[in-house]
Amino acid sequence: MSRLLLLIVIAAAVYLLLRSYRRKNEVSDKEVVTEDMVRCAHCGVHLPRSESIKAGDKFYCSTEHRDAARR
């Protein structure tokens, strides 16, 4: 009886190890998406390019800063 219990415990440990190994591989296979950061020409804060406002060749963090730079 004790040998059967020992085999069950070993099988469960192997199963848990294999399952955790598969999860680590799935996470590492995913691509990491990065985005360029730009600096506001008015205040200097850094923000993602998709969230910035472009005017000419400069980037701004808000319409207020863009308008303030035009004055």
PQR file of N, CA, C, O and H, with PARSE charges and radii, in Angstrom:
ATOM      1  N   MET A   1       0.815  -1.195   0.000 -0.4000 1.5000
ATOM      2  CA  MET A   1       0.000   0.000   0.000 -0.0000 2.0000
ATOM      3  C   MET A   1       0.861   1.263   0.000  0.5500 1.7000
ATOM      4  O   MET A   1       0.538   2.233  -0.685 -0.5500 1.4000
ATOM      5  N   SER A   2       1.949   1.255   0.760 -0.4000 1.5000
ATOM      6  CA  SER A   2       2.815   2.429   0.832 -0.0000 2.0000
ATOM      7  C   SER A   2       3.540   2.660  -0.493  0.5500 1.7000
ATOM      8  O   SER A   2       3.815   3.804  -0.854 -0.5500 1.4000
ATOM      9  H   SER A   2       2.211   0.466   1.317  0.4000 1.0000
ATOM     10  N   ARG A   3       3.848   1.595  -1.213 -0.4000 1.5000
ATOM     11  CA  ARG A   3       4.501   1.743  -2.513 -0.0000 2.0000
ATOM     12  C   ARG A   3       3.540   2.393  -3.519  0.5500 1.7000
ATOM     13  O   ARG A   3       3.957   3.228  -4.322 -0.5500 1.4000
ATOM     14  H   ARG A   3       3.625   0.665  -0.919  0.4000 1.0000
ATOM     15  N   LEU A   4       2.285   2.021  -3.477 -0.4000 1.5000
ATOM     16  CA  LEU A   4       1.286   2.605  -4.363 -0.0000 2.0000
ATOM     17  C   LEU A   4       1.119   4.097  -4.069  0.5500 1.7000
ATOM     18  O   LEU A   4       1.027   4.912  -4.986 -0.5500 1.4000
ATOM     19  H   LEU A   4       1.947   1.343  -2.824  0.4000 1.0000
ATOM     20  N   LEU A   5       1.083   4.438  -2.801 -0.4000 1.5000
ATOM     21  CA  LEU A   5       0.980   5.841  -2.404 -0.0000 2.0000
ATOM     22  C   LEU A   5       2.216   6.619  -2.867  0.5500 1.7000
ATOM     23  O   LEU A   5       2.089   7.749  -3.338 -0.5500 1.4000
ATOM     24  H   LEU A   5       1.158   3.776  -2.055  0.4000 1.0000
ATOM     25  N   LEU A   6       3.390   6.038  -2.740 -0.4000 1.5000
ATOM     26  CA  LEU A   6       4.622   6.679  -3.185 -0.0000 2.0000
ATOM     27  C   LEU A   6       4.598   6.896  -4.703  0.5500 1.7000
ATOM     28  O   LEU A   6       5.019   7.953  -5.173 -0.5500 1.4000
ATOM     29  H   LEU A   6       3.493   5.120  -2.357  0.4000 1.0000
ATOM     30  N   LEU A   7       4.118   5.925  -5.474 -0.4000 1.5000
ATOM     31  CA  LEU A   7       4.022   6.071  -6.922 -0.0000 2.0000
ATOM     32  C   LEU A   7       3.038   7.182  -7.298  0.5500 1.7000
ATOM     33  O   LEU A   7       3.285   7.926  -8.248 -0.5500 1.4000
ATOM     34  H   LEU A   7       3.775   5.067  -5.093  0.4000 1.0000
ATOM     35  N   ILE A   8       1.951   7.301  -6.580 -0.4000 1.5000
ATOM     36  CA  ILE A   8       0.977   8.355  -6.849 -0.0000 2.0000
ATOM     37  C   ILE A   8       1.579   9.723  -6.573  0.5500 1.7000
ATOM     38  O   ILE A   8       1.366  10.658  -7.346 -0.5500 1.4000
ATOM     39  H   ILE A   8       1.751   6.697  -5.809  0.4000 1.0000
ATOM     40  N   VAL A   9       2.322   9.855  -5.492 -0.4000 1.5000
ATOM     41  CA  VAL A   9       2.967  11.125  -5.150 -0.0000 2.0000
ATOM     42  C   VAL A   9       4.015  11.495  -6.201  0.5500 1.7000
ATOM     43  O   VAL A   9       4.100  12.658  -6.595 -0.5500 1.4000
ATOM     44  H   VAL A   9       2.495   9.096  -4.864  0.4000 1.0000
ATOM     45  N   ILE A  10       4.799  10.546  -6.653 -0.4000 1.5000
ATOM     46  CA  ILE A  10       5.819  10.803  -7.670 -0.0000 2.0000
ATOM     47  C   ILE A  10       5.154  11.204  -8.988  0.5500 1.7000
ATOM     48  O   ILE A  10       5.617  12.133  -9.649 -0.5500 1.4000
ATOM     49  H   ILE A  10       4.730   9.601  -6.332  0.4000 1.0000
ATOM     50  N   ALA A  11       4.092  10.529  -9.373 -0.4000 1.5000
ATOM     51  CA  ALA A  11       3.385  10.860 -10.614 -0.0000 2.0000
ATOM     52  C   ALA A  11       2.795  12.269 -10.536  0.5500 1.7000
ATOM     53  O   ALA A  11       2.841  13.017 -11.513 -0.5500 1.4000
ATOM     54  H   ALA A  11       3.716   9.774  -8.836  0.4000 1.0000
ATOM     55  N   ALA A  12       2.250  12.625  -9.394 -0.4000 1.5000
ATOM     56  CA  ALA A  12       1.684  13.968  -9.229 -0.0000 2.0000
ATOM     57  C   ALA A  12       2.771  15.027  -9.316  0.5500 1.7000
ATOM     58  O   ALA A  12       2.559  16.077  -9.922 -0.5500 1.4000
ATOM     59  H   ALA A  12       2.213  12.018  -8.600  0.4000 1.0000
ATOM     60  N   ALA A  13       3.929  14.773  -8.723 -0.4000 1.5000
ATOM     61  CA  ALA A  13       5.038  15.725  -8.768 -0.0000 2.0000
ATOM     62  C   ALA A  13       5.535  15.904 -10.203  0.5500 1.7000
ATOM     63  O   ALA A  13       5.801  17.030 -10.625 -0.5500 1.4000
ATOM     64  H   ALA A  13       4.102  13.920  -8.230  0.4000 1.0000
ATOM     65  N   VAL A  14       5.662  14.826 -10.946 -0.4000 1.5000
ATOM     66  CA  VAL A  14       6.100  14.910 -12.342 -0.0000 2.0000
ATOM     67  C   VAL A  14       5.074  15.679 -13.163  0.5500 1.7000
ATOM     68  O   VAL A  14       5.442  16.509 -13.993 -0.5500 1.4000
ATOM     69  H   VAL A  14       5.447  13.912 -10.603  0.4000 1.0000
ATOM     70  N   TYR A  15       3.798  15.413 -12.941 -0.4000 1.5000
ATOM     71  CA  TYR A  15       2.740  16.119 -13.656 -0.0000 2.0000
ATOM     72  C   TYR A  15       2.804  17.619 -13.379  0.5500 1.7000
ATOM     73  O   TYR A  15       2.711  18.418 -14.311 -0.5500 1.4000
ATOM     74  H   TYR A  15       3.499  14.738 -12.266  0.4000 1.0000
ATOM     75  N   LEU A  16       2.959  18.010 -12.133 -0.4000 1.5000
ATOM     76  CA  LEU A  16       3.023  19.431 -11.785 -0.0000 2.0000
ATOM     77  C   LEU A  16       4.263  20.098 -12.371  0.5500 1.7000
ATOM     78  O   LEU A  16       4.190  21.243 -12.817 -0.5500 1.4000
ATOM     79  H   LEU A  16       3.035  17.361 -11.376  0.4000 1.0000
ATOM     80  N   LEU A  17       5.384  19.413 -12.379 -0.4000 1.5000
ATOM     81  CA  LEU A  17       6.601  19.969 -12.972 -0.0000 2.0000
ATOM     82  C   LEU A  17       6.440  20.176 -14.478  0.5500 1.7000
ATOM     83  O   LEU A  17       6.828  21.219 -15.004 -0.5500 1.4000
ATOM     84  H   LEU A  17       5.444  18.483 -12.017  0.4000 1.0000
ATOM     85  N   LEU A  18       5.878  19.201 -15.164 -0.4000 1.5000
ATOM     86  CA  LEU A  18       5.668  19.335 -16.610 -0.0000 2.0000
ATOM     87  C   LEU A  18       4.682  20.452 -16.920  0.5500 1.7000
ATOM     88  O   LEU A  18       4.868  21.193 -17.886 -0.5500 1.4000
ATOM     89  H   LEU A  18       5.563  18.354 -14.736  0.4000 1.0000
ATOM     90  N   ARG A  19       3.647  20.579 -16.120 -0.4000 1.5000
ATOM     91  CA  ARG A  19       2.658  21.631 -16.354 -0.0000 2.0000
ATOM     92  C   ARG A  19       3.268  23.017 -16.156  0.5500 1.7000
ATOM     93  O   ARG A  19       2.990  23.926 -16.939 -0.5500 1.4000
ATOM     94  H   ARG A  19       3.496  19.977 -15.335  0.4000 1.0000
ATOM     95  N   SER A  20       4.087  23.194 -15.134 -0.4000 1.5000
ATOM     96  CA  SER A  20       4.711  24.500 -14.919 -0.0000 2.0000
ATOM     97  C   SER A  20       5.743  24.796 -16.011  0.5500 1.7000
ATOM     98  O   SER A  20       5.902  25.953 -16.401 -0.5500 1.4000
ATOM     99  H   SER A  20       4.313  22.457 -14.498  0.4000 1.0000
ATOM    100  N   TYR A  21       6.437  23.789 -16.504 -0.4000 1.5000
ATOM    101  CA  TYR A  21       7.405  23.984 -17.583 -0.0000 2.0000
ATOM    102  C   TYR A  21       6.707  24.426 -18.859  0.5500 1.7000
ATOM    103  O   TYR A  21       7.224  25.287 -19.571 -0.5500 1.4000
ATOM    104  H   TYR A  21       6.308  22.849 -16.187  0.4000 1.0000
ATOM    105  N   ARG A  22       5.543  23.857 -19.167 -0.4000 1.5000
ATOM    106  CA  ARG A  22       4.796  24.254 -20.358 -0.0000 2.0000
ATOM    107  C   ARG A  22       4.330  25.695 -20.263  0.5500 1.7000
ATOM    108  O   ARG A  22       4.382  26.428 -21.251 -0.5500 1.4000
ATOM    109  H   ARG A  22       5.123  23.158 -18.589  0.4000 1.0000
ATOM    110  N   ARG A  23       3.878  26.109 -19.098 -0.4000 1.5000
ATOM    111  CA  ARG A  23       3.416  27.490 -18.917 -0.0000 2.0000
ATOM    112  C   ARG A  23       4.552  28.481 -19.128  0.5500 1.7000
ATOM    113  O   ARG A  23       4.341  29.535 -19.726 -0.5500 1.4000
ATOM    114  H   ARG A  23       3.835  25.513 -18.296  0.4000 1.0000
ATOM    115  N   LYS A  24       5.731  28.169 -18.656 -0.4000 1.5000
ATOM    116  CA  LYS A  24       6.879  29.059 -18.850 -0.0000 2.0000
ATOM    117  C   LYS A  24       7.217  29.185 -20.325  0.5500 1.7000
ATOM    118  O   LYS A  24       7.564  30.275 -20.781 -0.5500 1.4000
ATOM    119  H   LYS A  24       5.902  27.312 -18.170  0.4000 1.0000
ATOM    120  N   ASN A  25       7.127  28.111 -21.075 -0.4000 1.5000
ATOM    121  CA  ASN A  25       7.410  28.148 -22.512 -0.0000 2.0000
ATOM    122  C   ASN A  25       6.367  28.957 -23.262  0.5500 1.7000
ATOM    123  O   ASN A  25       6.709  29.670 -24.205 -0.5500 1.4000
ATOM    124  H   ASN A  25       6.845  27.226 -20.705  0.4000 1.0000
ATOM    125  N   GLU A  26       5.104  28.864 -22.869 -0.4000 1.5000
ATOM    126  CA  GLU A  26       4.054  29.628 -23.536 -0.0000 2.0000
ATOM    127  C   GLU A  26       4.250  31.119 -23.333  0.5500 1.7000
ATOM    128  O   GLU A  26       4.023  31.900 -24.257 -0.5500 1.4000
ATOM    129  H   GLU A  26       4.827  28.285 -22.103  0.4000 1.0000
ATOM    130  N   VAL A  27       4.667  31.528 -22.148 -0.4000 1.5000
ATOM    131  CA  VAL A  27       4.884  32.935 -21.850 -0.0000 2.0000
ATOM    132  C   VAL A  27       6.080  33.462 -22.622  0.5500 1.7000
ATOM    133  O   VAL A  27       6.041  34.587 -23.119 -0.5500 1.4000
ATOM    134  H   VAL A  27       4.852  30.894 -21.397  0.4000 1.0000
ATOM    135  N   SER A  28       7.130  32.683 -22.734 -0.4000 1.5000
ATOM    136  CA  SER A  28       8.328  33.143 -23.423 -0.0000 2.0000
ATOM    137  C   SER A  28       8.145  33.180 -24.938  0.5500 1.7000
ATOM    138  O   SER A  28       8.892  33.878 -25.623 -0.5500 1.4000
ATOM    139  H   SER A  28       7.161  31.768 -22.330  0.4000 1.0000
ATOM    140  N   ASP A  29       7.170  32.447 -25.478 -0.4000 1.5000
ATOM    141  CA  ASP A  29       6.927  32.442 -26.917 -0.0000 2.0000
ATOM    142  C   ASP A  29       6.198  33.689 -27.389  0.5500 1.7000
ATOM    143  O   ASP A  29       6.246  34.005 -28.578 -0.5500 1.4000
ATOM    144  H   ASP A  29       6.563  31.880 -24.921  0.4000 1.0000
ATOM    145  N   LYS A  30       5.532  34.400 -26.509 -0.4000 1.5000
ATOM    146  CA  LYS A  30       4.776  35.579 -26.901 -0.0000 2.0000
ATOM    147  C   LYS A  30       5.729  36.711 -27.265  0.5500 1.7000
ATOM    148  O   LYS A  30       6.788  36.876 -26.660 -0.5500 1.4000
ATOM    149  H   LYS A  30       5.493  34.144 -25.543  0.4000 1.0000
ATOM    150  N   GLU A  31       5.324  37.490 -28.273 -0.4000 1.5000
ATOM    151  CA  GLU A  31       6.137  38.618 -28.708 -0.0000 2.0000
ATOM    152  C   GLU A  31       5.925  39.810 -27.794  0.5500 1.7000
ATOM    153  O   GLU A  31       4.813  40.072 -27.336 -0.5500 1.4000
ATOM    154  H   GLU A  31       4.463  37.356 -28.765  0.4000 1.0000
ATOM    155  N   VAL A  32       6.998  40.521 -27.540 -0.4000 1.5000
ATOM    156  CA  VAL A  32       6.913  41.737 -26.749 -0.0000 2.0000
ATOM    157  C   VAL A  32       6.776  42.908 -27.712  0.5500 1.7000
ATOM    158  O   VAL A  32       7.620  43.113 -28.584 -0.5500 1.4000
ATOM    159  H   VAL A  32       7.902  40.308 -27.913  0.4000 1.0000
ATOM    160  N   VAL A  33       5.705  43.670 -27.542 -0.4000 1.5000
ATOM    161  CA  VAL A  33       5.451  44.809 -28.419 -0.0000 2.0000
ATOM    162  C   VAL A  33       5.932  46.067 -27.712  0.5500 1.7000
ATOM    163  O   VAL A  33       5.516  46.355 -26.590 -0.5500 1.4000
ATOM    164  H   VAL A  33       5.019  43.504 -26.834  0.4000 1.0000
ATOM    165  N   THR A  34       6.805  46.808 -28.369 -0.4000 1.5000
ATOM    166  CA  THR A  34       7.306  48.051 -27.791 -0.0000 2.0000
ATOM    167  C   THR A  34       6.913  49.208 -28.695  0.5500 1.7000
ATOM    168  O   THR A  34       6.593  49.022 -29.869 -0.5500 1.4000
ATOM    169  H   THR A  34       7.143  46.573 -29.280  0.4000 1.0000
ATOM    170  N   GLU A  35       6.944  50.392 -28.130 -0.4000 1.5000
ATOM    171  CA  GLU A  35       6.574  51.580 -28.886 -0.0000 2.0000
ATOM    172  C   GLU A  35       7.610  52.663 -28.629  0.5500 1.7000
ATOM    173  O   GLU A  35       8.154  52.770 -27.530 -0.5500 1.4000
ATOM    174  H   GLU A  35       7.203  50.544 -27.177  0.4000 1.0000
ATOM    175  N   ASP A  36       7.872  53.455 -29.642 -0.4000 1.5000
ATOM    176  CA  ASP A  36       8.822  54.549 -29.505 -0.0000 2.0000
ATOM    177  C   ASP A  36       8.286  55.599 -28.550  0.5500 1.7000
ATOM    178  O   ASP A  36       7.091  55.894 -28.534 -0.5500 1.4000
ATOM    179  H   ASP A  36       7.429  53.368 -30.535  0.4000 1.0000
ATOM    180  N   MET A  37       9.194  56.161 -27.748 -0.4000 1.5000
ATOM    181  CA  MET A  37       8.839  57.247 -26.838 -0.0000 2.0000
ATOM    182  C   MET A  37       9.351  58.550 -27.447  0.5500 1.7000
ATOM    183  O   MET A  37      10.424  58.593 -28.049 -0.5500 1.4000
ATOM    184  H   MET A  37      10.164  55.922 -27.761  0.4000 1.0000
ATOM    185  N   VAL A  38       8.562  59.604 -27.278 -0.4000 1.5000
ATOM    186  CA  VAL A  38       8.962  60.920 -27.777 -0.0000 2.0000
ATOM    187  C   VAL A  38       8.904  61.907 -26.617  0.5500 1.7000
ATOM    188  O   VAL A  38       8.263  61.651 -25.597 -0.5500 1.4000
ATOM    189  H   VAL A  38       7.690  59.568 -26.789  0.4000 1.0000
ATOM    190  N   ARG A  39       9.578  63.029 -26.787 -0.4000 1.5000
ATOM    191  CA  ARG A  39       9.665  64.048 -25.738 -0.0000 2.0000
ATOM    192  C   ARG A  39       8.840  65.261 -26.144  0.5500 1.7000
ATOM    193  O   ARG A  39       8.931  65.731 -27.277 -0.5500 1.4000
ATOM    194  H   ARG A  39      10.098  63.237 -27.615  0.4000 1.0000
ATOM    195  N   CYS A  40       8.036  65.764 -25.214 -0.4000 1.5000
ATOM    196  CA  CYS A  40       7.250  66.962 -25.478 -0.0000 2.0000
ATOM    197  C   CYS A  40       8.205  68.132 -25.665  0.5500 1.7000
ATOM    198  O   CYS A  40       9.092  68.352 -24.841 -0.5500 1.4000
ATOM    199  H   CYS A  40       7.962  65.382 -24.293  0.4000 1.0000
ATOM    200  N   ALA A  41       8.024  68.882 -26.748 -0.4000 1.5000
ATOM    201  CA  ALA A  41       8.911  70.004 -27.047 -0.0000 2.0000
ATOM    202  C   ALA A  41       8.693  71.169 -26.084  0.5500 1.7000
ATOM    203  O   ALA A  41       9.539  72.060 -25.995 -0.5500 1.4000
ATOM    204  H   ALA A  41       7.303  68.703 -27.418  0.4000 1.0000
ATOM    205  N   HIS A  42       7.587  71.175 -25.374 -0.4000 1.5000
ATOM    206  CA  HIS A  42       7.294  72.285 -24.461 -0.0000 2.0000
ATOM    207  C   HIS A  42       7.750  71.995 -23.025  0.5500 1.7000
ATOM    208  O   HIS A  42       8.474  72.794 -22.431 -0.5500 1.4000
ATOM    209  H   HIS A  42       6.900  70.452 -25.446  0.4000 1.0000
ATOM    210  N   CYS A  43       7.328  70.853 -22.469 -0.4000 1.5000
ATOM    211  CA  CYS A  43       7.623  70.586 -21.055 -0.0000 2.0000
ATOM    212  C   CYS A  43       8.670  69.497 -20.841  0.5500 1.7000
ATOM    213  O   CYS A  43       9.208  69.377 -19.740 -0.5500 1.4000
ATOM    214  H   CYS A  43       6.741  70.204 -22.952  0.4000 1.0000
ATOM    215  N   GLY A  44       8.969  68.706 -21.861 -0.4000 1.5000
ATOM    216  CA  GLY A  44      10.018  67.705 -21.749 -0.0000 2.0000
ATOM    217  C   GLY A  44       9.565  66.339 -21.257  0.5500 1.7000
ATOM    218  O   GLY A  44      10.392  65.442 -21.098 -0.5500 1.4000
ATOM    219  H   GLY A  44       8.532  68.804 -22.755  0.4000 1.0000
ATOM    220  N   VAL A  45       8.271  66.160 -21.012 -0.4000 1.5000
ATOM    221  CA  VAL A  45       7.798  64.853 -20.548 -0.0000 2.0000
ATOM    222  C   VAL A  45       7.881  63.851 -21.702  0.5500 1.7000
ATOM    223  O   VAL A  45       7.664  64.203 -22.862 -0.5500 1.4000
ATOM    224  H   VAL A  45       7.599  66.889 -21.141  0.4000 1.0000
ATOM    225  N   HIS A  46       8.202  62.581 -21.363 -0.4000 1.5000
ATOM    226  CA  HIS A  46       8.279  61.525 -22.364 -0.0000 2.0000
ATOM    227  C   HIS A  46       6.955  60.763 -22.386  0.5500 1.7000
ATOM    228  O   HIS A  46       6.391  60.450 -21.337 -0.5500 1.4000
ATOM    229  H   HIS A  46       8.378  62.294 -20.421  0.4000 1.0000
ATOM    230  N   LEU A  47       6.467  60.468 -23.588 -0.4000 1.5000
ATOM    231  CA  LEU A  47       5.222  59.742 -23.744 -0.0000 2.0000
ATOM    232  C   LEU A  47       5.284  58.904 -25.009  0.5500 1.7000
ATOM    233  O   LEU A  47       6.096  59.179 -25.893 -0.5500 1.4000
ATOM    234  H   LEU A  47       6.925  60.722 -24.440  0.4000 1.0000
ATOM    235  N   PRO A  48       4.424  57.869 -25.109 -0.5600 1.5000
ATOM    236  CA  PRO A  48       4.420  57.049 -26.321  0.2800 2.0000
ATOM    237  C   PRO A  48       4.036  57.877 -27.550  0.5500 1.7000
ATOM    238  O   PRO A  48       3.228  58.802 -27.471 -0.5500 1.4000
ATOM    239  N   ARG A  49       4.628  57.524 -28.668 -0.4000 1.5000
ATOM    240  CA  ARG A  49       4.387  58.269 -29.903 -0.0000 2.0000
ATOM    241  C   ARG A  49       2.903  58.277 -30.268  0.5500 1.7000
ATOM    242  O   ARG A  49       2.410  59.275 -30.795 -0.5500 1.4000
ATOM    243  H   ARG A  49       5.285  56.773 -28.732  0.4000 1.0000
ATOM    244  N   SER A  50       2.183  57.189 -30.001 -0.4000 1.5000
ATOM    245  CA  SER A  50       0.768  57.119 -30.369 -0.0000 2.0000
ATOM    246  C   SER A  50      -0.094  58.059 -29.530  0.5500 1.7000
ATOM    247  O   SER A  50      -1.188  58.427 -29.958 -0.5500 1.4000
ATOM    248  H   SER A  50       2.583  56.378 -29.574  0.4000 1.0000
ATOM    249  N   GLU A  51       0.368  58.455 -28.355 -0.4000 1.5000
ATOM    250  CA  GLU A  51      -0.390  59.363 -27.495 -0.0000 2.0000
ATOM    251  C   GLU A  51       0.025  60.819 -27.676  0.5500 1.7000
ATOM    252  O   GLU A  51      -0.587  61.711 -27.088 -0.5500 1.4000
ATOM    253  H   GLU A  51       1.257  58.156 -28.007  0.4000 1.0000
ATOM    254  N   SER A  52       1.038  61.066 -28.468 -0.4000 1.5000
ATOM    255  CA  SER A  52       1.531  62.431 -28.635 -0.0000 2.0000
ATOM    256  C   SER A  52       0.793  63.153 -29.756  0.5500 1.7000
ATOM    257  O   SER A  52       0.111  62.538 -30.575 -0.5500 1.4000
ATOM    258  H   SER A  52       1.534  60.342 -28.946  0.4000 1.0000
ATOM    259  N   ILE A  53       0.949  64.471 -29.769 -0.4000 1.5000
ATOM    260  CA  ILE A  53       0.372  65.318 -30.808 -0.0000 2.0000
ATOM    261  C   ILE A  53       1.539  65.882 -31.600  0.5500 1.7000
ATOM    262  O   ILE A  53       2.423  66.526 -31.037 -0.5500 1.4000
ATOM    263  H   ILE A  53       1.504  64.971 -29.103  0.4000 1.0000
ATOM    264  N   LYS A  54       1.543  65.640 -32.910 -0.4000 1.5000
ATOM    265  CA  LYS A  54       2.655  66.067 -33.742 -0.0000 2.0000
ATOM    266  C   LYS A  54       2.284  67.360 -34.458  0.5500 1.7000
ATOM    267  O   LYS A  54       1.208  67.479 -35.045 -0.5500 1.4000
ATOM    268  H   LYS A  54       0.824  65.116 -33.368  0.4000 1.0000
ATOM    269  N   ALA A  55       3.186  68.310 -34.397 -0.4000 1.5000
ATOM    270  CA  ALA A  55       3.023  69.569 -35.121 -0.0000 2.0000
ATOM    271  C   ALA A  55       4.352  69.868 -35.798  0.5500 1.7000
ATOM    272  O   ALA A  55       5.335  70.203 -35.138 -0.5500 1.4000
ATOM    273  H   ALA A  55       4.060  68.213 -33.921  0.4000 1.0000
ATOM    274  N   GLY A  56       4.371  69.747 -37.098 -0.4000 1.5000
ATOM    275  CA  GLY A  56       5.636  69.906 -37.826 -0.0000 2.0000
ATOM    276  C   GLY A  56       6.518  68.711 -37.544  0.5500 1.7000
ATOM    277  O   GLY A  56       6.116  67.568 -37.759 -0.5500 1.4000
ATOM    278  H   GLY A  56       3.572  69.475 -37.635  0.4000 1.0000
ATOM    279  N   ASP A  57       7.714  68.974 -37.066 -0.4000 1.5000
ATOM    280  CA  ASP A  57       8.619  67.883 -36.717 -0.0000 2.0000
ATOM    281  C   ASP A  57       8.754  67.718 -35.207  0.5500 1.7000
ATOM    282  O   ASP A  57       9.641  66.998 -34.749 -0.5500 1.4000
ATOM    283  H   ASP A  57       8.040  69.903 -36.891  0.4000 1.0000
ATOM    284  N   LYS A  58       7.899  68.367 -34.429 -0.4000 1.5000
ATOM    285  CA  LYS A  58       7.950  68.300 -32.961 -0.0000 2.0000
ATOM    286  C   LYS A  58       6.729  67.569 -32.421  0.5500 1.7000
ATOM    287  O   LYS A  58       5.672  67.525 -33.051 -0.5500 1.4000
ATOM    288  H   LYS A  58       7.178  68.952 -34.801  0.4000 1.0000
ATOM    289  N   PHE A  59       6.909  66.995 -31.232 -0.4000 1.5000
ATOM    290  CA  PHE A  59       5.840  66.264 -30.564 -0.0000 2.0000
ATOM    291  C   PHE A  59       5.459  66.994 -29.284  0.5500 1.7000
ATOM    292  O   PHE A  59       6.301  67.608 -28.630 -0.5500 1.4000
ATOM    293  H   PHE A  59       7.767  67.031 -30.720  0.4000 1.0000
ATOM    294  N   TYR A  60       4.165  66.918 -28.935 -0.4000 1.5000
ATOM    295  CA  TYR A  60       3.658  67.578 -27.727 -0.0000 2.0000
ATOM    296  C   TYR A  60       2.784  66.604 -26.960  0.5500 1.7000
ATOM    297  O   TYR A  60       2.210  65.677 -27.531 -0.5500 1.4000
ATOM    298  H   TYR A  60       3.481  66.420 -29.467  0.4000 1.0000
ATOM    299  N   CYS A  61       2.692  66.833 -25.636 -0.4000 1.5000
ATOM    300  CA  CYS A  61       1.902  65.947 -24.795 -0.0000 2.0000
ATOM    301  C   CYS A  61       0.432  66.349 -24.755  0.5500 1.7000
ATOM    302  O   CYS A  61      -0.412  65.535 -24.378 -0.5500 1.4000
ATOM    303  H   CYS A  61       3.158  67.586 -25.172  0.4000 1.0000
ATOM    304  N   SER A  62       0.110  67.564 -25.128 -0.4000 1.5000
ATOM    305  CA  SER A  62      -1.276  68.015 -25.123 -0.0000 2.0000
ATOM    306  C   SER A  62      -1.465  69.140 -26.140  0.5500 1.7000
ATOM    307  O   SER A  62      -0.502  69.726 -26.637 -0.5500 1.4000
ATOM    308  H   SER A  62       0.795  68.224 -25.435  0.4000 1.0000
ATOM    309  N   THR A  63      -2.724  69.420 -26.432 -0.4000 1.5000
ATOM    310  CA  THR A  63      -3.009  70.506 -27.371 -0.0000 2.0000
ATOM    311  C   THR A  63      -2.639  71.854 -26.763  0.5500 1.7000
ATOM    312  O   THR A  63      -2.274  72.782 -27.485 -0.5500 1.4000
ATOM    313  H   THR A  63      -3.506  68.945 -26.029  0.4000 1.0000
ATOM    314  N   GLU A  64      -2.732  71.966 -25.439 -0.4000 1.5000
ATOM    315  CA  GLU A  64      -2.354  73.223 -24.775 -0.0000 2.0000
ATOM    316  C   GLU A  64      -0.871  73.522 -24.974  0.5500 1.7000
ATOM    317  O   GLU A  64      -0.503  74.668 -25.234 -0.5500 1.4000
ATOM    318  H   GLU A  64      -3.029  71.212 -24.853  0.4000 1.0000
ATOM    319  N   HIS A  65      -0.038  72.530 -24.859 -0.4000 1.5000
ATOM    320  CA  HIS A  65       1.403  72.734 -25.056 -0.0000 2.0000
ATOM    321  C   HIS A  65       1.717  73.012 -26.520  0.5500 1.7000
ATOM    322  O   HIS A  65       2.595  73.818 -26.827 -0.5500 1.4000
ATOM    323  H   HIS A  65      -0.337  71.599 -24.648  0.4000 1.0000
ATOM    324  N   ARG A  66       1.008  72.352 -27.415 -0.4000 1.5000
ATOM    325  CA  ARG A  66       1.199  72.637 -28.835 -0.0000 2.0000
ATOM    326  C   ARG A  66       0.828  74.087 -29.148  0.5500 1.7000
ATOM    327  O   ARG A  66       1.554  74.778 -29.863 -0.5500 1.4000
ATOM    328  H   ARG A  66       0.295  71.697 -27.166  0.4000 1.0000
ATOM    329  N   ASP A  67      -0.299  74.540 -28.610 -0.4000 1.5000
ATOM    330  CA  ASP A  67      -0.739  75.919 -28.854 -0.0000 2.0000
ATOM    331  C   ASP A  67       0.174  76.923 -28.194  0.5500 1.7000
ATOM    332  O   ASP A  67       0.414  77.992 -28.757 -0.5500 1.4000
ATOM    333  H   ASP A  67      -0.888  73.978 -28.029  0.4000 1.0000
ATOM    334  N   ALA A  68       0.699  76.612 -26.999 -0.4000 1.5000
ATOM    335  CA  ALA A  68       1.610  77.513 -26.305 -0.0000 2.0000
ATOM    336  C   ALA A  68       2.919  77.666 -27.084  0.5500 1.7000
ATOM    337  O   ALA A  68       3.522  78.739 -27.065 -0.5500 1.4000
ATOM    338  H   ALA A  68       0.503  75.744 -26.542  0.4000 1.0000
ATOM    339  N   ALA A  69       3.356  76.627 -27.757 -0.4000 1.5000
ATOM    340  CA  ALA A  69       4.601  76.706 -28.527 -0.0000 2.0000
ATOM    341  C   ALA A  69       4.411  77.526 -29.799  0.5500 1.7000
ATOM    342  O   ALA A  69       5.373  78.092 -30.317 -0.5500 1.4000
ATOM    343  H   ALA A  69       2.866  75.755 -27.772  0.4000 1.0000
ATOM    344  N   ARG A  70       3.199  77.595 -30.300 -0.4000 1.5000
ATOM    345  CA  ARG A  70       2.926  78.357 -31.519 -0.0000 2.0000
ATOM    346  C   ARG A  70       2.956  79.864 -31.257  0.5500 1.7000
ATOM    347  O   ARG A  70       3.204  80.650 -32.172 -0.5500 1.4000
ATOM    348  H   ARG A  70       2.417  77.134 -29.879  0.4000 1.0000
ATOM    349  N   ARG A  71       2.706  80.264 -30.014 -0.4000 1.5000
ATOM    350  CA  ARG A  71       2.639  81.698 -29.694 -0.0000 2.0000
ATOM    351  C   ARG A  71       3.981  82.317 -29.601  0.5500 1.7000
ATOM    352  O   ARG A  71       4.092  83.515 -29.339 -0.5500 1.4000
ATOM    353  H   ARG A  71       2.505  79.625 -29.271  0.4000 1.0000
TER
END
